[in-house]
C-alpha cells in the first residue's frame, strides 16, 4: 500500500460489510474505479476497523444506513453517503454477495425505527 492507495469500507446498518483497496493506474493519482483504479483484496488494520465500527454506529444514529468510508493508510479521508461504490469489487474478490447482508441490515434497522 502506498500513499495513493485508497481503502474503501462499505458500511450498512452500522456494520462493516466489506472492504477493498483501490489502487490508481500507473502514473495517475485518482484511485476511483471509474477513473481506472484497480481493486485489490484488503484487510482492515485495527485502527481502520475501530474507526469504521465507531463511524458506522454514529451514522446509523443519524439514520444513515449505507455509506462508504475511504482511508489512506489509517487516516479517514472521506465519508461517502451519496454513491459509495465497491460492492461489485468486494463480491468478486471475496466471492460473496454482500448486497444480501446490506438489505438485511437495512430492513432490520428500518423496521426497528419505524415503530
C-alpha positions in Angstrom: 0.0 0.0 0.0 1.3 3.4 -0.8 0.1 7.0 -0.1 -2.1 7.0 -3.3 -3.9 3.7 -2.5 -7.4 4.3 -1.0 -9.2 1.7 1.1 -13.0 1.7 0.7 -15.0 0.3 3.5 -18.7 -0.4 2.9 -20.9 0.3 6.0 -24.6 -0.8 6.2 -26.8 -0.7 9.2 -23.9 0.4 11.3 -21.8 -2.6 10.4 -18.8 -3.3 8.2 -19.9 -5.2 5.1 -16.6 -5.4 3.4 -13.6 -3.5 2.1 -11.5 -3.2 -1.0 -8.2 -1.4 -1.7 -8.4 1.0 -4.7 -5.1 1.4 -6.5 -4.6 4.1 -9.2 -3.4 3.3 -12.6 0.3 3.7 -13.3 1.2 7.4 -13.4 -2.2 8.5 -12.1 -3.3 9.9 -8.7 -7.0 9.0 -8.6 -7.8 5.5 -7.4 -11.5 5.6 -8.1 -12.8 2.7 -10.1 -14.4 4.9 -12.7 -11.0 6.6 -13.2 -9.3 3.3 -13.8 -8.4 2.3 -10.3 -7.7 -1.4 -9.7 -9.5 -3.4 -7.0 -7.2 -5.4 -4.6 -8.4 -7.7 -1.8 -7.6 -6.0 1.6 -7.8 -6.4 5.3 -8.5 -3.7 7.8 -5.9 -2.5 10.3 -7.0 -2.3 13.9 -7.3 1.5 13.6 -9.3 1.3 10.4 -11.6 -1.3 11.9 -12.1 0.7 15.1 -12.8 3.9 13.2 -15.2 2.1 10.8 -17.2 0.5 13.6 -17.4 3.8 15.5 -18.4 5.8 12.5 -20.9 3.2 11.3 -22.7 3.4 14.6 -22.6 7.2 14.6 -24.0 7.2 11.0 -26.8 4.8 12.0 -27.8 7.1 14.9 -28.2 9.8 12.2 -30.4 7.5 10.1 -27.7 6.9 7.5 -27.9 3.2 6.7 -25.4 2.9 3.8 -22.1 4.6 3.3 -18.6 4.2 2.0 -15.6 5.2 4.2 -12.3 6.0 2.5 -9.0 5.6 4.2 -5.4 6.4 3.1 -3.3 4.4 5.5 -5.1 4.7 8.9 -6.5 8.1 8.1 -10.1 8.6 7.2 -10.3 10.9 4.2 -14.0 10.7 3.1 -17.4 9.5 4.1 -19.5 8.9 1.0 -23.2 8.7 1.6 -24.4 9.5 -1.9 -22.9 6.9 -4.1 -20.5 4.5 -2.3 -19.1 2.1 -4.9 -17.2 -1.1 -4.3 -19.8 -3.7 -3.8 -19.2 -5.5 -7.1 -15.4 -5.5 -6.5 -15.8 -6.8 -2.9 -18.2 -9.5 -4.2 -15.7 -10.6 -6.9 -12.6 -10.6 -4.6 -14.3 -12.2 -1.6 -16.7 -14.5 -3.6 -19.6 -13.0 -1.6 -22.9 -11.3 -2.3 -22.8 -8.5 0.3 -25.8 -6.8 -1.1 -27.9 -9.5 0.6 -26.4 -8.6 4.0 -26.8 -4.9 3.2 -30.5 -5.3 2.5 -31.0 -7.5 5.6 -29.4 -4.8 7.8 -31.3 -2.1 6.2 -34.6 -3.8 6.7 -33.9 -4.8 10.3 -32.9 -1.2 11.2 -35.8 0.4 9.2 -38.4 -1.8 10.8 -37.0 -1.1 14.2 -37.1 2.7 13.7 -40.4 2.9 12.0 -42.4 1.6 15.0 
